Amino acid sequence: MSWFLLFVALAGLLTVMARESGAKPAIAVLAGVGVVSLLFASTTLALLLFAGAAAVAAAGLPGFRQSWLSGRVFELFKTVAPKVSATEKTALEAGTVGWDGELFSGRPDWHNLLINRNTGLTEEEQAFVDNQCETAIAMCNAWDIAVERADLPQELWDFLKKEKFFGMIIPRSYGGLGFSAKAQTAVLQKLAPNESLMVTVGVPNSLGPGELLLKYGTEEQKNHYLPRLADGRDIPCFGLTGPRAGSDATSIPDTGIVCKGIYDGKEVLGLRLNFEKRWITLAPVATVVGLAFRMFDPDGLLGETRDHGITCALIPRETEGMEIGRRHCPVGSPFMNGPIIGKDVFIPLDFIIGGPDMAGQGWRMLVECLSVGRCITLPSGAAGAAAYAVGTAGGFTRVRRQFNTPVAEMEGVQEPLARIAAHAYIARAAVNQTANMVDSGEKPAVPSAILKYHLTEFQRQTLTDAMDVHGGKTVTLGPKNYLGTSYAGAAVSITVEGANIMTRSLMIFGQGAIRCHPYVLQELAAKDNDDLLAFDEAFFGHAGLIFGNAARAFTQALGVGRPEVPFDSASRPYAQGVARFSAAFGLCADAAMTTLGAELKMRELLSARLGDVLANLYLSSMVLKHWYESQPVEAEQELMAYSLQMLLHRAENALSDFLLNLPNRPVAWALRALTLPLGRRWHAPGDELTRTVARAMSTDTALRGSLLAGAWTGEGNGSIQNPVASYNSLLQGYGRAESLYRKVARAYGKGELPVEALHPEARVEAALAAGILSAEDADFMRDFEERVLDMLMVDDFAFDAFARNPETLVRHTAA
């Protein structure tokens, strides 16, 4: 009876904790079971339960704890709480908290995610994607752009300006397109097969003068610049990074000194700028430069403030003293990128974005805009690149035959094929659903870091996989190589807009730990305001959350108390897995912050692993929302399962690795017992799922069509071939071709065809002569083999084609 009552007490406590019902129900459970134990079982157990109830009352009831405990805890908290710098505080206050906050809570409310349904694009936006975007990408000859001219052709530049590609975010009232975030991501996914084009269109619509002007510019600045930016009369760039300030953007050494100077023949109050910027996209062709610099007023011309901090201004290209026009050569894709140098450049104060009143507000302006731009431009490009890889890798491996079988049927090839499909599926769901959040008014700071890091890493892996399955076809550069330049340029996306190493190690969890946590920001605010009552409410609410997450993580890991989720039977287990790991993540995040305190900032490996858990849960949620809202096609359930198993497997591995390396080992052992009591339960996708997904993406199926929705699948413009369209056409006839391949192969194996008929074309002719193939079948195979061979071929060049100076070429033969 005593053991039974102890079990009842523990079960009751776990239930109360999991529901975060508060101290009173916990006291009732302990006291009630204690009374029963006193009457029918053990007096010792009863005393222990009564003591437990008293302890809960002393620490859990506000009236008791505030008299003896809260003040002591508050004083201790003041000594261990991390100090938040002004720049960190600005970054923490930027953006909004949405679904990322739900995941931090450990009890995600799916209704808050699903209520904001993605209704897609407007008719006008869809027409732009289907027509103008299709025309623009069809004008791109990748080899010509990357090697021959190192630029977009003039007719494409003219088309982009005419159709207002650079004004997607600019409202119609200023002459722009006024597109939604969903439309922007759809445009960039369509343009992704050519990175130079995607970057050229994406950057002016991301972090740059256009967005900064819209949010902070004066009316005069908006009326002058926005119409010109919208129609391409002005091309913008933004100068932030330099030789000594990359990821640490707040350390920029570029200065603007308040002084008087001559502008347009008049003496005005302005800024004397000295700066050196590097890696500035569109700088070589920009007509207006957005510039970030540190503003100082040593002579007090504006007041008592001497150091105003980071400030942003707009500088016309022809401004005296500014050197602009030289180029960098980005690896793999020579989009316009270059340095900007200024020596004693004088500008009026009115050139500050927002006017003199916005002096020193540059860092806030940048981080607020970055939370939106980072989750659209590069993640959209990554999603589009993944879809393009589905089209090319799936098609190539189906028509490429070795050992008398399509290489797509070889399991060693199916593994990377399935991974490509999953990355494309996850990336599209993530960018589309996050853009939908932006359109509903959110500024997702933490999700933007998640998408930037993980989707560009997906892009790198996807392009590596695609190169692997193509073999010699794509390691040989030339006009016929449709992957080589993208593969070489993958490092660009990894590096820009916040280096991926920094984003993973510092930003995803580091920013989210304070910004998204239900209580930490309140606790820090209470400390700053010396508000004991606010601290008491936040801290003990936080304590309740910790106990709740411990109970939820433990019980759900054992398969007990799984939450109700609004998903169908196919996806329900994965949503419950997200909920379980959300509780485990919340518990581990609190343990890390409690045991390490301010030191956690420096423990980047631990922060990165916690960030990986959060990121994989976020990406899983986006896949689940996509599944919830869409009408799945055949084999999509298998792809959904493959994708979510992969993501939850990654989340569990990251959690386990965090526990292996948490310095406080007793705490780590306790956390492992609570979060992984049965060990790791989520495995990587199995072989059967891998085969199913790989076959569906490499044949003419509804799933392949769904994965390619929004990608460039058109025929091209006549002079430029779209390989995806070519493969799609081949796959439509593949079923018939495969049956004829087998018929001819059987005949050859039986000796019914000449032994010297080694080429497929020769066997077709021999099979026709032997009556094994009809004339109609032979005609079909001649055409099919001709088109297959065209897709398999690679380019060759004259011996001296690659020498920039033929005089230096070593002639190795007498001829």
GUNURO-734236 format. One record per residue (C-alpha): residue number from 1; x, y negated, z negated; residue in one letter. Coordinates in steps of 0.02 Angstrom, whole numbers, plus 50000, padded with zeros to 5 digits. Each point is the difference from the previous one (the first is absolute). Example, Ala and Ser with C-alpha at 12.3 -4.5 7.8 and 13.67 -1.06 7.14 Angstrom:
2
  doke     px     py     pz  bake
     1  50615  50225  49610     A
     2  50069  49828  50033     S
//
This chain:
815
  doke     px     py     pz  bake
     1  50000  50000  50000     M
     2  50143  49879  49960     S
     3  50082  50030  50167     W
     4  49832  49979  50087     F
     5  49967  49835  49910     L
     6  50175  49939  50042     L
     7  49966  50038  50182     F
     8  49833  49908  49991     V
     9  50085  49848  49922     A
    10  50136  49996  50134     L
    11  49875  50025  50140     A
    12  49892  49861  49930     G
    13  50148  49883  49985     L
    14  50056  50037  50178     L
    15  49825  49963  50062     T
    16  49993  49836  49905     V
    17  50174  49952  50058     M
    18  49968  50044  50182     A
    19  49844  49890  49999     R
    20  50090  49863  49901     E
    21  49848  49991  49887     S
    22  50092  49910  49861     G
    23  50041  50030  49818     A
    24  49826  50028  49931     K
    25  49960  50158  50100     P
    26  50172  50069  49957     A
    27  49970  49968  49815     I
    28  49830  50083  50015     A
    29  50076  50155  50080     V
    30  50137  50018  49869     L
    31  49889  49962  49852     A
    32  49857  50109  50063     G
    33  50109  50152  50031     V
    34  50086  49965  49833     G
    35  49834  50012  49908     V
    36  49958  50164  50087     V
    37  50173  50067  49957     S
    38  49981  49948  49819     L
    39  49834  50092  49987     L
    40  50035  50158  50100     F
    41  50187  50020  50030     A
    42  50163  49924  49938     S
    43  50019  49859  49874     T
    44  50176  49968  50065     T
    45  49935  49977  50178     L
    46  49862  49887  49935     A
    47  50127  49889  49910     L
    48  50107  49989  50157     L
    49  49850  49949  50105     L
    50  49944  49871  49871     F
    51  50177  49929  49997     A
    52  49997  49991  50189     G
    53  49834  49908  49996     A
    54  50070  49876  49875     A
    55  50154  49969  50108     A
    56  49893  49970  50154     V
    57  49891  49880  49900     A
    58  50151  49904  49935     A
    59  50078  49979  50172     A
    60  49847  50005  50111     G
    61  49870  49889  49914     L
    62  50040  49815  50032     P
    63  49948  49945  49827     G
    64  50127  50116  49918     F
    65  50147  49991  50118     R
    66  50002  49810  50016     Q
    67  50027  49986  49814     S
    68  50158  50104  49992     W
    69  50058  50066  50170     L
    70  49971  49881  50145     S
    71  50114  49861  49936     G
    72  50146  50119  49972     R
    73  49979  50076  50173     V
    74  49989  49826  50077     F
    75  50164  49945  49922     E
    76  50086  50159  50061     L
    77  49927  49977  50174     F
    78  50073  49825  50011     K
    79  50175  50070  49976     T
    80  49989  50141  50129     V
    81  49887  49929  50135     A
    82  50092  49963  50164     P
    83  50032  49819  50043     K
    84  49916  49947  50161     V
    85  50091  49866  50100     S
    86  49909  49861  50091     A
    87  50031  50080  50169     T
    88  49941  50170  49936     E
    89  49846  49919  49927     K
    90  49960  49920  50167     T
    91  50018  50167  50089     A
    92  49892  50087  49869     L
    93  49863  49870  50019     E
    94  50000  50015  50190     A
    95  49870  50105  50083     G
    96  49855  50094  49925     T
    97  49975  50166  49911     V
    98  49880  50126  50076     G
    99  50010  50187  50022     W
   100  50180  49998  49940     D
   101  49935  49942  49832     G
   102  49877  50144  49996     E
   103  50142  50123  50026     L
   104  50099  49918  49860     F
   105  49852  50019  49883     S
   106  50002  50190  50005     G
   107  49813  50006  50028     R
   108  49972  49940  50180     P
   109  49821  49952  50040     D
   110  49976  50058  50180     W
   111  49847  49891  50019     H
   112  50112  49847  49998     N
   113  50096  50069  50148     L
   114  49857  50070  50103     L
   115  49882  49853  49981     I
   116  50105  49896  50121     N
   117  49959  50096  50156     R
   118  50110  49977  50154     N
   119  49879  49947  50136     T
   120  50134  49986  50135     G
   121  50031  49860  50124     L
   122  49879  49875  50074     T
   123  49955  50021  50184     E
   124  50115  49855  50046     E
   125  50146  50071  49900     E
   126  49977  50173  50075     Q
   127  49992  49927  50175     A
   128  50165  49909  49969     F
   129  50083  50161  49944     V
   130  49930  50097  50148     D
   131  50041  49870  50132     N
   132  50130  49867  49957     Q
   133  50103  50119  49892     C
   134  49990  50137  50130     E
   135  50060  49878  50133     T
   136  50143  49935  49891     A
   137  50072  50170  49956     I
   138  49981  50059  50179     A
   139  50115  49857  50053     M
   140  50142  50070  49893     C
   141  50137  50097  50086     N
   142  50095  50057  49846     A
   143  50167  50025  50088     W
   144  49988  49834  50091     D
   145  49959  49908  49838     I
   146  50128  50087  49892     A
   147  50147  50012  50121     V
   148  49981  49907  50163     E
   149  49931  49831  49941     R
   150  50003  50013  49808     A
   151  49839  49903  49995     D
   152  49817  50011  50046     L
   153  49968  49953  50182     P
   154  49942  49823  50034     Q
   155  49830  50057  50061     E
   156  49971  50090  49835     L
   157  50050  49846  49898     W
   158  49878  49898  50104     D
   159  49862  50128  49975     F
   160  50027  50006  49811     L
   161  49986  49810  49989     K
   162  49851  49990  50116     K
   163  49902  50132  49904     E
   164  50048  49924  49831     K
   165  50088  50153  49930     F
   166  50100  49881  49888     F
   167  49841  49925  49928     G
   168  49911  50154  49933     M
   169  49995  49932  49822     I
   170  49964  49820  50050     I
   171  49815  49953  49986     P
   172  49899  49959  50154     R
   173  49981  49822  49940     S
   174  50185  49977  50034     Y
   175  49998  50094  50166     G
   176  50049  50171  49935     G
   177  49914  50169  50009     L
   178  49948  50007  49818     G
   179  50020  50188  49992     F
   180  49973  50108  49847     S
   181  50143  50094  49918     A
   182  49927  50161  50072     K
   183  50012  49926  50175     A
   184  50180  49946  49971     Q
   185  50050  50175  49949     T
   186  49906  50074  50149     A
   187  50094  49884  50119     V
   188  50169  50043  49927     L
   189  49964  50187  50003     Q
   190  49958  49987  50185     K
   191  50161  49902  50036     L
   192  50112  50112  49893     A
   193  50073  50106  50143     P
   194  50111  49851  50039     N
   195  50080  49932  49842     E
   196  50058  49838  50081     S
   197  49821  49960  50050     L
   198  49927  50052  49832     M
   199  50125  49895  49902     V
   200  49979  49850  50115     T
   201  49812  50000  49972     V
   202  50002  50056  49818     G
   203  50121  49874  49923     V
   204  49907  49838  50046     P
   205  49843  50078  49926     N
   206  50087  50057  49841     S
   207  50112  49905  49880     L
   208  50040  49837  50088     G
   209  49948  49821  50034     P
   210  49825  50045  50062     G
   211  49941  50086  49842     E
   212  50090  49876  49886     L
   213  49920  49853  50091     L
   214  49828  50078  49989     L
   215  50012  50022  49812     K
   216  50107  49853  49946     Y
   217  50022  49877  50143     G
   218  49935  49822  50002     T
   219  49858  49961  50120     E
   220  50120  49902  50109     E
   221  50119  50150  50009     Q
   222  49859  50120  50038     K
   223  49926  49890  50137     N
   224  50168  49979  50084     H
   225  50078  50172  49987     Y
   226  49861  50130  49994     L
   227  49928  49967  50175     P
   228  50176  50002  50071     R
   229  50043  50162  49909     L
   230  49837  50079  50058     A
   231  50029  49975  50186     D
   232  50188  50027  49998     G
   233  50055  49822  50034     R
   234  50098  50021  49838     D
   235  50088  50163  49955     I
   236  50033  50013  49812     P
   237  50131  50085  49895     C
   238  50035  49998  49815     F
   239  50173  49984  49924     G
   240  50013  50083  49830     L
   241  50145  50124  49997     T
   242  50183  49959  50022     G
   243  50174  50073  49978     P
   244  49990  49987  49809     R
   245  49813  50017  49970     A
   246  49910  50153  50067     G
   247  49890  50102  49885     S
   248  50035  49874  49860     D
   249  49911  49861  50092     A
   250  49992  49889  49847     T
   251  50190  49979  50004     S
   252  50003  49905  50164     I
   253  50147  49878  49999     P
   254  49925  49886  50133     D
   255  49964  49826  49935     T
   256  49892  49849  50033     G
   257  50056  49840  49912     I
   258  49873  49859  49980     V
   259  50070  49842  50078     C
   260  49960  49858  50118     K
   261  50038  50015  50185     G
   262  49955  49942  50173     I
   263  49862  50092  50094     Y
   264  49924  49935  50162     D
   265  50093  49836  49973     G
   266  49929  49969  49826     K
   267  50073  50025  49827     E
   268  49894  50128  49906     V
   269  50014  50107  49845     L
   270  50046  50177  50049     G
   271  50114  50149  49978     L
   272  50179  50032  50055     R
   273  50004  50186  50041     L
   274  50149  50117  50009     N
   275  49964  50181  50035     F
   276  50056  50159  50086     E
   277  49870  50131  50043     K
   278  50023  50172  50079     R
   279  49886  50136  50068     W
   280  49859  49880  50044     I
   281  49876  50078  50119     T
   282  49952  49890  50150     L
   283  50132  49871  49951     A
   284  50084  49999  50172     P
   285  49838  49945  50085     V
   286  49911  49911  49856     A
   287  49945  49820  50023     T
   288  49957  49972  49817     V
   289  50094  50071  49852     V
   290  49926  50034  49830     G
   291  50141  49984  49875     L
   292  50018  50051  49817     A
   293  50130  49906  49897     F
   294  50038  49942  49823     R
   295  49946  49819  49976     M
   296  50096  49881  49887     F
   297  49973  49817  49954     D
   298  50164  49949  49915     P
   299  49961  49813  50009     D
   300  49824  50015  49930     G
   301  49920  49924  50155     L
   302  49841  50102  49972     L
   303  49997  49996  49809     G
   304  50086  50085  49855     E
   305  50008  50175  50075     T
   306  50172  50036  50070     R
   307  49980  50182  50056     D
   308  49833  50024  50087     H
   309  50035  50181  50049     G
   310  49965  50092  50161     I
   311  49908  49894  50129     T
   312  49938  50034  50176     C
   313  50002  49877  50144     A
   314  49969  49997  50188     L
   315  50140  49941  50114     I
   316  49981  49970  50188     P
   317  50131  50088  50105     R
   318  50076  49841  50070     E
   319  50036  49926  49827     T
   320  50177  49931  49998     E
   321  50127  50107  49909     G
   322  49912  50168  50018     M
   323  50088  50136  50099     E
   324  49878  50127  50071     I
   325  49995  50112  50153     G
   326  50133  50132  49973     R
   327  49946  50181  49982     R
   328  50030  50152  49893     H
   329  49984  50171  50082     C
   330  49880  50105  49893     P
   331  50040  50184  50009     V
   332  49895  50092  50127     G
   333  49884  49858  50049     S
   334  50065  49829  50051     P
   335  49851  49895  49945     F
   336  50038  49816  49977     M
   337  50098  49982  49839     N
   338  50140  49882  49954     G
   339  50085  49876  49883     P
   340  49951  49822  49958     I
   341  50128  49880  49928     I
   342  49972  49823  49940     G
   343  50128  49871  49947     K
   344  49939  49836  49927     D
   345  49830  50019  50082     V
   346  49887  49857  49947     F
   347  49811  50021  49994     I
   348  49863  49891  49923     P
   349  49914  50064  49843     L
   350  49842  50018  50103     D
   351  50080  50151  50085     F
   352  49979  50100  49838     I
   353  49858  50122  50028     I
   354  49855  49924  49904     G
   355  50092  49834  49984     G
   356  50103  49935  49854     P
   357  49874  50066  49873     D
   358  50051  50179  50047     M
   359  50184  49970  49963     A
   360  50066  50147  49898     G
   361  49851  50111  50040     Q
   362  50089  50100  50136     G
   363  50025  50160  49902     W
   364  49817  50008  49951     R
   365  49949  49965  50180     M
   366  50112  50138  50065     L
   367  49951  50137  49879     V
   368  49815  49962  50019     E
   369  50010  50012  50190     C
   370  50116  50150  49996     L
   371  49872  50107  49907     S
   372  49891  49996  50156     V
   373  50128  49997  50140     G
   374  50103  50146  49933     R
   375  49851  50118  50002     C
   376  49956  49962  50181     I
   377  50145  49970  50120     T
   378  50130  50136  49969     L
   379  49877  50130  49932     P
   380  49890  49975  50154     S
   381  50151  50021  50112     G
   382  50044  50160  49907     A
   383  49823  50068  50020     A
   384  50002  49960  50185     G
   385  50170  50080  50023     A
   386  49939  50157  49913     A
   387  49847  50012  50114     A
   388  50113  49978  50152     Y
   389  50111  50140  49934     A
   390  49847  50112  49986     V
   391  49961  49966  50182     G
   392  50175  50029  50066     T
   393  50067  50137  49885     A
   394  49838  50098  50005     G
   395  49990  49989  50189     G
   396  50183  50036  50035     F
   397  50010  50154  49888     T
   398  49846  50074  50083     R
   399  50062  49985  50179     V
   400  50182  50037  49961     R
   401  50025  50188  50011     R
   402  50144  50104  49932     Q
   403  50007  50190  49983     F
   404  49845  50001  50111     N
   405  49894  49912  49869     T
   406  49956  49818  49959     P
   407  50119  49937  49867     V
   408  49847  49934  49908     A
   409  49962  50183  49956     E
   410  50167  50021  49911     M
   411  49980  49983  49813     E
   412  50163  49906  49982     G
   413  49927  49867  50115     V
   414  49827  50006  49922     Q
   415  50067  49942  49832     E
   416  50059  49828  50062     P
   417  49847  49987  50114     L
   418  49881  50020  49853     A
   419  50102  49876  49900     R
   420  49987  49873  50142     I
   421  49811  50023  50005     A
   422  49984  49979  49811     A
   423  50107  49844  49997     H
   424  49896  49924  50140     A
   425  49838  50045  49911     Y
   426  50056  49930  49832     I
   427  50076  49843  50074     A
   428  49845  49955  50101     R
   429  49885  50028  49850     A
   430  50113  49897  49887     A
   431  50020  49848  50113     V
   432  49818  49996  50056     N
   433  49928  50019  49826     Q
   434  50122  49877  49921     T
   435  49964  49872  50137     A
   436  49816  50023  49959     N
   437  50042  49952  49820     M
   438  50086  49843  50064     V
   439  49845  49955  50100     D
   440  49896  50016  49841     S
   441  50108  49869  49915     G
   442  50136  50102  49917     E
   443  50185  49956  50007     K
   444  50073  50171  49963     P
   445  50175  49965  49934     A
   446  50043  50174  49937     V
   447  49915  50095  50143     P
   448  50095  49891  50124     S
   449  50164  50061  49923     A
   450  49935  50180  50005     I
   451  49953  49988  50184     L
   452  50158  49909  50050     K
   453  50114  50129  49920     Y
   454  49910  50164  50029     H
   455  49931  49970  50174     L
   456  50165  49938  50069     T
   457  50083  50153  49921     E
   458  49864  50106  50083     F
   459  50045  49913  50163     Q
   460  50183  50044  49981     R
   461  49959  50183  49962     Q
   462  49870  50008  50139     T
   463  50120  49934  50131     L
   464  50135  50120  49940     T
   465  49877  50146  50014     D
   466  49944  49941  50172     A
   467  50179  49987  50060     M
   468  50037  50174  49932     D
   469  49859  50087  50092     V
   470  50040  49909  50162     H
   471  50180  50059  50000     G
   472  50102  49940  50148     G
   473  49853  49904  50073     K
   474  50015  49857  49875     T
   475  50184  50001  49954     V
   476  50039  49942  50178     T
   477  49963  49815  50018     L
   478  49924  49926  50155     G
   479  49832  49943  50073     P
   480  49926  50174  49977     K
   481  50041  50004  49813     N
   482  49847  49938  49906     Y
   483  50064  50030  49822     L
   484  50186  49962  49994     G
   485  49994  49812  49971     T
   486  49862  50016  49870     S
   487  50101  50132  49908     Y
   488  50154  49890  50000     A
   489  49899  49850  49941     G
   490  49916  50088  49853     A
   491  50132  49928  49883     A
   492  49935  49825  50035     V
   493  49832  50034  49917     S
   494  50089  50083  49855     I
   495  50104  49845  49969     T
   496  49894  49844  50032     V
   497  49860  49923  49896     E
   498  50079  50069  49842     G
   499  50126  50141  50016     A
   500  49921  50169  49968     N
   501  50124  50047  49865     I
   502  49955  49844  49902     M
   503  49814  50019  50034     T
   504  49997  50177  49932     R
   505  50119  49971  49855     S
   506  49937  49834  49936     L
   507  49837  49942  50075     M
   508  49869  50138  50008     I
   509  50003  50051  49818     F
   510  50097  49851  49933     G
   511  49867  49877  50058     Q
   512  49854  50118  49973     G
   513  50050  50047  49822     A
   514  49955  49825  49940     I
   515  49885  49935  50137     R
   516  49885  50151  50016     C
   517  50001  50069  49823     H
   518  49835  49970  49910     P
   519  50084  49929  49843     Y
   520  50184  49954  50021     V
   521  49968  49830  50078     L
   522  49878  49960  49859     Q
   523  50127  50052  49869     E
   524  50136  49891  50076     L
   525  49880  49853  50011     A
   526  49953  50024  49817     A
   527  50185  49999  49956     K
   528  50031  49841  50099     D
   529  49849  49916  49917     N
   530  50038  50073  49826     D
   531  49819  50062  49994     D
   532  49985  50142  49874     L
   533  49816  50038  50031     L
   534  50025  50012  50189     A
   535  50151  50110  49971     F
   536  49903  50112  49880     D
   537  49863  50026  50129     E
   538  50121  50033  50143     A
   539  50124  50108  49905     F
   540  49874  50117  49920     F
   541  49902  50009  50162     G
   542  50167  50052  50076     H
   543  50022  50131  49864     A
   544  49828  50069  50038     G
   545  50047  50010  50184     L
   546  50158  50098  49957     I
   547  49903  50127  49897     F
   548  49868  50009  50136     G
   549  50126  50032  50137     N
   550  50086  50132  49894     A
   551  49834  50091  49976     A
   552  49949  49983  50182     R
   553  50169  50053  50068     A
   554  50007  50153  49887     F
   555  49822  50063  50022     T
   556  49993  49970  50188     Q
   557  50168  50087  50023     A
   558  49920  50152  49917     L
   559  49850  49987  50117     G
   560  49883  49937  49862     V
   561  49900  49841  50006     G
   562  50031  49960  50182     R
   563  49915  49836  50042     P
   564  49849  49987  50113     E
   565  50053  49923  50166     V
   566  49889  49944  50145     P
   567  50080  50111  50133     F
   568  49950  50157  50095     D
   569  50060  50173  49955     S
   570  50145  49992  50124     A
   571  50076  49843  49925     S
   572  49940  50010  49820     R
   573  50150  50099  49932     P
   574  50119  49869  50069     Y
   575  49904  49854  49923     A
   576  50003  50092  49834     Q
   577  50186  50026  50024     G
   578  50022  49812  50024     V
   579  49900  49968  49841     A
   580  50105  50126  49902     R
   581  50165  49926  50057     F
   582  49935  49824  49970     S
   583  49980  50045  49816     A
   584  50171  50082  49996     A
   585  50079  49851  50087     F
   586  49919  49876  49881     G
   587  50062  50099  49850     L
   588  50178  50014  50068     C
   589  50004  49816  50049     A
   590  49955  49951  49822     D
   591  50128  50121  49930     A
   592  50136  49926  50110     A
   593  49957  49821  49952     M
   594  49989  50046  49815     T
   595  50161  50100  49987     T
   596  50107  49895  50116     L
   597  49926  49826  49978     G
   598  50094  49866  50095     A
   599  50130  50130  50051     E
   600  49874  50075  50121     L
   601  50041  49858  50121     K
   602  50174  50072  50019     M
   603  49947  50183  50010     R
   604  49959  49989  50185     E
   605  49999  50188  50030     L
   606  49865  50024  49870     L
   607  49903  49851  50067     S
   608  50014  50070  50176     A
   609  49929  50170  49949     R
   610  49854  49922  49910     L
   611  49973  49892  50154     G
   612  50000  50157  50107     D
   613  49862  50076  49893     V
   614  49895  49842  50015     L
   615  50032  49983  50186     A
   616  49952  50179  50042     N
   617  49840  49982  49899     L
   618  49959  49839  50093     Y
   619  50032  50079  50170     L
   620  49896  50152  49950     S
   621  49857  49883  49953     S
   622  50006  49916  50169     M
   623  49990  50169  50088     V
   624  49853  50049  49890     L
   625  49909  49836  50039     K
   626  50030  50025  50186     H
   627  49931  50177  49987     W
   628  49850  49938  49901     Y
   629  49954  49869  50130     E
   630  50036  50092  50162     S
   631  49919  50138  50099     Q
   632  50135  50134  50002     P
   633  50040  50091  50161     V
   634  50050  50181  50020     E
   635  50162  50042  49906     A
   636  49999  49831  49910     E
   637  49957  50088  49837     Q
   638  50161  50100  50016     E
   639  50099  49841  50036     L
   640  49918  49912  49851     M
   641  50045  50148  49889     A
   642  50179  50006  50068     Y
   643  50023  49813  49970     S
   644  49931  50000  49823     L
   645  50093  50156  49949     Q
   646  50160  49920  50061     M
   647  49966  49837  49906     L
   648  49948  50082  49836     L
   649  50149  50117  50011     H
   650  50112  49847  50017     R
   651  49913  49914  49853     A
   652  50022  50152  49888     E
   653  50184  50018  50047     N
   654  50031  49817  49961     A
   655  49913  50020  49832     L
   656  50104  50153  49958     S
   657  50162  49914  50051     D
   658  49955  49851  49890     F
   659  49976  50115  49851     L
   660  50166  50087  50035     L
   661  50091  49834  49988     N
   662  49908  49902  49865     L
   663  50137  49963  49872     P
   664  49892  50033  49846     N
   665  49995  50189  50014     R
   666  49874  50037  49861     P
   667  49878  49879  50082     V
   668  50037  50079  50170     A
   669  49964  50175  49931     W
   670  49837  49941  49924     A
   671  49949  49915  50162     L
   672  50039  50157  50101     R
   673  49893  50104  49880     A
   674  49857  49877  50025     L
   675  50012  49965  50187     T
   676  50070  50163  50070     L
   677  49950  50132  49872     P
   678  49988  50135  50134     L
   679  50148  49938  50102     G
   680  49989  49933  50176     R
   681  49835  50047  50082     R
   682  49999  49901  50163     W
   683  50101  50086  50136     H
   684  50051  49938  50172     A
   685  49877  50042  50140     P
   686  50002  50184  50049     G
   687  50045  50078  50165     D
   688  49821  50028  50058     E
   689  49958  49816  49982     L
   690  50162  49955  50087     T
   691  49959  50111  50150     R
   692  49822  49934  50013     T
   693  50049  49817  49995     V
   694  50146  50021  50121     A
   695  49893  50091  50128     R
   696  49860  49872  49987     A
   697  50117  49852  50030     M
   698  50089  50083  50146     S
   699  49845  50051  50098     T
   700  49853  49907  50075     D
   701  49894  49997  49842     T
   702  49884  49879  49912     A
   703  50130  49984  49861     L
   704  50135  49946  50121     R
   705  49879  49874  50073     G
   706  49957  49936  49826     S
   707  50183  49979  49953     L
   708  50029  49903  50161     L
   709  49849  49886  49974     A
   710  50069  49823  50000     G
   711  50165  50052  50079     A
   712  50055  49959  50177     W
   713  49926  50138  50107     T
   714  49969  49904  50162     G
   715  50081  50044  50165     E
   716  50113  49848  50005     G
   717  50005  49867  50133     N
   718  50060  50105  50146     G
   719  50185  49959  49986     S
   720  50015  50052  49817     I
   721  49952  50176  49949     Q
   722  49919  50034  49833     N
   723  50066  50170  49943     P
   724  49852  50027  49883     V
   725  49880  49984  50146     A
   726  50107  50120  50102     S
   727  50002  50129  49861     Y
   728  49814  49981  49970     N
   729  49970  50036  50183     S
   730  50111  50153  49996     L
   731  49917  50067  49843     L
   732  49830  49989  50082     Q
   733  50058  50131  50124     G
   734  50110  50097  49881     Y
   735  49876  50139  49962     G
   736  49989  50048  50182     R
   737  50188  49982  50023     A
   738  50038  50112  49850     E
   739  49890  50141  50066     S
   740  50089  49989  50169     L
   741  50172  49995  49916     Y
   742  49956  50163  49914     R
   743  49934  50081  50159     K
   744  50159  49957  50095     V
   745  50112  50052  49853     A
   746  49915  50171  49990     R
   747  50023  50025  50187     A
   748  50183  49953  49989     Y
   749  50026  50116  49853     G
   750  49923  50145  50097     K
   751  50116  49969  50149     G
   752  49859  49938  50113     E
   753  50096  49840  50038     L
   754  50177  49981  50068     P
   755  50132  50005  49864     V
   756  50081  49842  50070     E
   757  49838  49899  49971     A
   758  50069  49915  49845     L
   759  49928  49826  50016     H
   760  49815  49978  49956     P
   761  49971  49925  50172     E
   762  50080  50151  50085     A
   763  49893  50120  49899     R
   764  49842  49906  50048     V
   765  50043  50017  50185     E
   766  50045  50183  49979     A
   767  49839  50033  49904     A
   768  49900  49916  50137     L
   769  50087  50106  50134     A
   770  49966  50159  49898     A
   771  49816  49957  49980     G
   772  50016  49982  49812     I
   773  49951  49816  50007     L
   774  49865  49926  50109     S
   775  50038  49851  50110     A
   776  49899  49890  49883     E
   777  50098  50060  49847     D
   778  50164  49977  50091     A
   779  49955  49821  50046     D
   780  49954  49966  49820     F
   781  50165  50070  49936     M
   782  50104  49906  50128     R
   783  49924  49836  49941     D
   784  50009  50048  49817     F
   785  50184  50052  50010     E
   786  50045  49843  50095     E
   787  49925  49891  49864     R
   788  50079  50104  49861     V
   789  50172  49987  50081     L
   790  49979  49812  50013     D
   791  49971  49991  49811     M
   792  50150  50113  49964     L
   793  50125  49905  50105     M
   794  50126  49876  49929     V
   795  50097  49858  50081     D
   796  50177  49996  50068     D
   797  50103  49850  50051     F
   798  50151  49950  50102     A
   799  50166  50036  49915     F
   800  50034  49815  49966     D
   801  49822  49950  49957     A
   802  50033  49974  49814     F
   803  50163  49903  50010     A
   804  49971  49815  49969     R
   805  50169  49972  50081     N
   806  50030  50132  50136     P
   807  50183  49947  50008     E
   808  50031  50084  49832     T
   809  49924  50166  50052     L
   810  50121  50148  50000     V
   811  49986  50099  50162     R
   812  50025  50182  49952     H
   813  49998  50072  50175     T
   814  50099  49957  50155     A
   815  49838  49972  50096     A
//
